Amino acid sequence: MVDARQPMQGGSGPWLRAVLQWMASWWGVLDFGSQMLVLALSPSSYRRSQRKVMYRQLYAATAPQLAAFVVIAAVVSLVIIRIVVATAASYGLSRYALDVLVRTLVLELLPLLVALFVALRYTLPGAQEVALLRSQGRLRELWRAGGDPARDELLPRVVAGVFAVALLAALGCLLALVLTYLTVYGFTAWAFASYTRTVGQVFNPAVTLIFAFKALFFSLIVAIVPMAPDPLHSGDATRRRRDNIGLLGRVFALTLLVEVFSLIGNYY
């Protein structure tokens, strides 16, 4: 007699396997992230011999990206500023344009742009290098030689990713505020007091705290998720390279989730 449950079991097998693989993948990210946070808070991770590696990664994560980021952020900011200012003027709502620009451009759009920019320019290429090191057994050799791969190779990249997001976010927001003032008022100082008052009213303590936490979570997502080992593709650098789109999608999904929570905190 044929068991009627066999088709159901056969149909649920791939689905259950996919769910278990998904859970194992995210567990690997959480485990890797907790290790990096513990190492980042440990003073021994910043000993003299480690500082040179740390400085090199900090430079690689920021200096080569500055020119491209400034151009992209300036172009995006100018386009959005012109659209908002022209739309507000056409409806007779020019007095609300500054508030809208600060809330949409500085608080919401630019942090997302920074997160994706750092992921594409630094952490995803760095993830390819780390995957290659894993596939070649270089990290295992370092461990056998008495070193700590997590502290010596991975932590500097993670810290550099966090630093790059924080630095570029601050730079992008400052650039957007300056361009907004110049676009609306021109090269004059007479409106500086009212402009800073408007910006200060937007950045009240609650909004500032939420913005700081959002920037922190963005930086952790961008720095940790691409570097985390994938148990499904462990040791397969070629497969990992093809999965960069999937990694970018994972980073984008998590940043959007953080963005949704920040919107809820700001406006509800």
C-alpha positions as CSV (number, residue, x, y, z in Angstrom):
1,M,0.0,0.0,0.0
2,V,1.3,3.4,-0.9
3,D,1.6,5.9,1.9
4,A,-0.5,9.0,1.1
5,R,2.0,11.1,3.0
6,Q,4.9,10.4,0.7
7,P,4.1,13.1,-1.9
8,M,3.7,15.6,0.9
9,Q,7.0,14.6,2.5
10,G,8.7,14.7,-0.9
11,G,7.3,18.1,-1.7
12,S,8.2,19.6,1.7
13,G,11.8,18.3,1.5
14,P,13.3,21.0,-0.7
15,W,11.3,23.7,1.1
16,L,12.5,22.5,4.5
17,R,16.1,22.2,3.2
18,A,15.9,25.8,1.9
19,V,14.7,27.1,5.3
20,L,17.4,25.3,7.2
21,Q,20.0,26.6,4.8
22,W,18.7,30.1,5.2
23,M,18.8,29.8,9.0
24,A,22.3,28.4,8.9
25,S,23.4,31.3,6.7
26,W,22.0,34.0,9.0
27,W,23.3,32.2,12.0
28,G,26.8,32.4,10.5
29,V,26.3,36.1,10.0
30,L,25.3,36.6,13.6
31,D,28.1,34.4,14.9
32,F,30.7,36.3,12.8
33,G,29.2,39.7,13.8
34,S,29.4,38.8,17.5
35,Q,33.0,37.7,17.2
36,M,33.9,41.0,15.4
37,L,32.2,43.1,18.0
38,V,34.0,41.3,20.9
39,L,37.3,41.7,19.1
40,A,36.6,45.4,18.3
41,L,36.0,46.1,22.0
42,S,39.1,44.3,23.1
43,P,42.2,46.5,23.8
44,S,44.5,43.7,22.6
45,S,43.1,44.0,19.1
46,Y,44.9,47.4,18.8
47,R,48.4,46.5,19.9
48,R,51.3,48.1,18.2
49,S,51.9,45.4,15.6
50,Q,48.2,45.5,14.6
51,R,47.9,49.2,14.1
52,K,49.8,49.3,10.8
53,V,47.3,46.8,9.3
54,M,44.4,48.7,10.7
55,Y,45.7,52.0,9.3
56,R,46.2,50.5,5.9
57,Q,42.6,49.2,5.8
58,L,41.2,52.5,7.0
59,Y,43.1,54.3,4.2
60,A,41.9,51.8,1.6
61,A,38.3,52.1,2.7
62,T,38.2,55.9,2.6
63,A,40.9,57.8,0.7
64,P,40.4,56.1,-2.8
65,Q,36.6,56.6,-2.5
66,L,36.5,60.2,-1.4
67,A,36.6,61.9,-4.9
68,A,34.0,59.6,-6.5
69,F,31.7,59.9,-3.5
70,V,31.9,63.7,-3.3
71,V,31.0,63.9,-7.0
72,I,28.1,61.4,-6.7
73,A,26.7,63.0,-3.5
74,A,27.0,66.5,-4.9
75,V,25.1,65.6,-8.2
76,V,22.4,63.6,-6.3
77,S,22.0,66.4,-3.8
78,L,21.8,69.2,-6.4
79,V,19.2,67.3,-8.4
80,I,17.0,66.6,-5.4
81,I,17.4,70.2,-4.1
82,R,16.3,71.7,-7.4
83,I,13.3,69.4,-7.7
84,V,12.1,70.1,-4.2
85,V,12.7,73.8,-4.4
86,A,11.1,74.2,-7.8
87,T,8.1,72.1,-6.7
88,A,7.6,73.9,-3.5
89,A,7.8,77.3,-5.3
90,S,5.2,76.3,-7.9
91,Y,2.7,75.4,-5.1
92,G,3.6,78.5,-2.9
93,L,5.1,76.3,-0.2
94,S,8.7,77.6,-0.4
95,R,8.8,78.1,3.4
96,Y,8.5,74.3,3.8
97,A,11.2,73.4,1.3
98,L,14.1,73.5,3.7
99,D,12.4,71.3,6.2
100,V,11.6,68.8,3.5
101,L,15.1,68.8,2.1
102,V,16.7,68.2,5.5
103,R,14.3,65.4,6.4
104,T,14.4,63.6,3.0
105,L,17.9,64.2,1.7
106,V,20.1,64.4,4.9
107,L,18.2,62.1,7.2
108,E,17.0,59.4,4.8
109,L,18.5,59.3,1.3
110,L,22.2,60.1,1.8
111,P,22.8,57.5,4.6
112,L,21.3,54.8,2.2
113,L,23.5,56.1,-0.6
114,V,26.6,55.9,1.6
115,A,25.8,52.4,2.8
116,L,25.4,51.1,-0.8
117,F,28.5,53.0,-2.0
118,V,30.8,51.6,0.6
119,A,29.4,48.1,0.1
120,L,30.0,48.3,-3.7
121,R,33.4,50.0,-3.5
122,Y,35.0,48.4,-0.5
123,T,33.3,45.6,1.5
124,L,32.1,43.4,-1.4
125,P,35.6,43.5,-3.1
126,G,37.0,42.8,0.3
127,A,34.7,39.8,0.7
128,Q,36.1,38.4,-2.5
129,E,39.6,38.7,-1.2
130,V,38.6,37.0,2.1
131,A,36.9,34.2,0.2
132,L,40.0,33.7,-1.8
133,L,42.1,33.5,1.4
134,R,39.7,31.0,2.8
135,S,39.7,28.8,-0.3
136,Q,43.5,28.9,-0.5
137,G,43.8,27.9,3.2
138,R,45.8,31.1,4.0
139,L,43.7,31.8,7.1
140,R,44.1,28.2,8.3
141,E,47.9,28.5,7.8
142,L,47.9,31.8,9.8
143,W,46.1,30.0,12.7
144,R,48.6,27.1,12.7
145,A,51.4,29.6,12.8
146,G,50.1,31.1,16.0
147,G,48.2,34.0,14.6
148,D,44.5,34.9,14.9
149,P,42.9,35.2,11.4
150,A,39.8,37.0,12.9
151,R,41.9,39.6,14.6
152,D,44.7,40.0,12.1
153,E,42.9,39.7,8.8
154,L,39.1,40.2,9.3
155,L,38.8,42.7,12.1
156,P,40.8,45.5,10.3
157,R,38.4,45.2,7.3
158,V,35.3,45.3,9.4
159,V,36.5,48.3,11.4
160,A,37.5,50.0,8.2
161,G,34.0,49.4,6.7
162,V,32.4,50.9,9.8
163,F,34.7,53.9,9.7
164,A,34.1,54.5,6.0
165,V,30.3,54.5,6.4
166,A,30.5,56.9,9.4
167,L,33.0,59.3,7.7
168,L,31.3,59.4,4.3
169,A,27.8,59.8,5.9
170,A,29.0,62.8,7.9
171,L,30.8,64.3,4.8
172,G,27.7,63.7,2.6
173,C,25.3,65.2,5.1
174,L,27.5,68.3,5.5
175,L,27.9,68.7,1.8
176,A,24.1,68.4,1.3
177,L,23.5,71.1,3.9
178,V,26.0,73.5,2.3
179,L,24.6,72.9,-1.2
180,T,21.1,73.5,0.1
181,Y,22.0,76.8,1.6
182,L,23.9,77.9,-1.5
183,T,21.1,76.8,-3.8
184,V,18.3,78.6,-1.8
185,Y,20.1,81.7,-0.6
186,G,23.2,82.0,-2.8
187,F,26.7,83.2,-1.6
188,T,25.5,85.4,1.2
189,A,25.6,85.2,5.0
190,W,22.4,87.1,5.8
191,A,20.2,83.9,6.1
192,F,22.7,81.8,8.0
193,A,21.0,82.3,11.4
194,S,17.5,81.4,10.1
195,Y,18.9,78.4,8.2
196,T,20.8,77.0,11.2
197,R,17.6,77.5,13.3
198,T,15.6,75.5,10.8
199,V,18.1,72.7,10.7
200,G,18.3,72.7,14.5
201,Q,14.6,72.3,14.7
202,V,14.7,69.2,12.5
203,F,17.6,67.7,14.4
204,N,15.9,67.6,17.8
205,P,17.4,65.2,20.4
206,A,15.1,62.3,19.4
207,V,15.8,62.6,15.7
208,T,19.5,63.0,16.3
209,L,19.6,59.9,18.4
210,I,17.7,57.8,15.8
211,F,19.9,59.2,13.1
212,A,23.0,58.1,15.0
213,F,21.7,54.6,15.7
214,K,20.7,54.3,12.0
215,A,24.2,55.3,10.9
216,L,25.7,52.8,13.4
217,F,23.5,49.9,12.2
218,F,24.1,50.8,8.5
219,S,27.9,50.7,9.1
220,L,27.6,47.3,11.0
221,I,25.5,45.8,8.2
222,V,27.8,47.0,5.4
223,A,31.0,45.9,7.3
224,I,29.9,42.5,8.7
225,V,27.4,40.9,6.3
226,P,29.7,40.7,3.2
227,M,32.7,39.4,5.3
228,A,30.8,36.7,7.1
229,P,31.6,33.1,6.0
230,D,28.8,31.4,4.1
231,P,28.4,27.7,5.2
232,L,26.9,26.9,1.8
233,H,29.8,28.2,-0.3
234,S,32.6,27.8,2.2
235,G,36.0,27.6,0.4
236,D,34.5,28.3,-3.0
237,A,35.8,31.7,-4.1
238,T,34.4,31.4,-7.6
239,R,30.9,30.7,-6.3
240,R,31.2,33.4,-3.8
241,R,32.2,35.9,-6.5
242,R,29.0,35.0,-8.5
243,D,27.0,35.6,-5.3
244,N,28.0,39.2,-4.9
245,I,24.6,40.3,-6.2
246,G,22.9,38.1,-3.6
247,L,25.2,39.7,-0.9
248,L,24.3,43.2,-2.1
249,G,20.6,42.3,-2.0
250,R,21.0,41.0,1.6
251,V,22.8,44.3,2.6
252,F,20.2,46.4,0.8
253,A,17.3,44.4,2.5
254,L,18.8,44.9,5.9
255,T,19.5,48.6,5.4
256,L,15.9,49.1,4.2
257,L,14.6,47.3,7.3
258,V,16.7,49.6,9.5
259,E,15.4,52.6,7.4
260,V,11.8,51.5,8.0
261,F,12.3,51.3,11.8
262,S,13.9,54.8,11.7
263,L,11.0,56.2,9.8
264,I,8.6,54.7,12.4
265,G,10.7,56.2,15.2
266,N,10.7,59.7,13.5
267,Y,7.2,60.0,12.3
268,Y,4.9,57.8,14.4
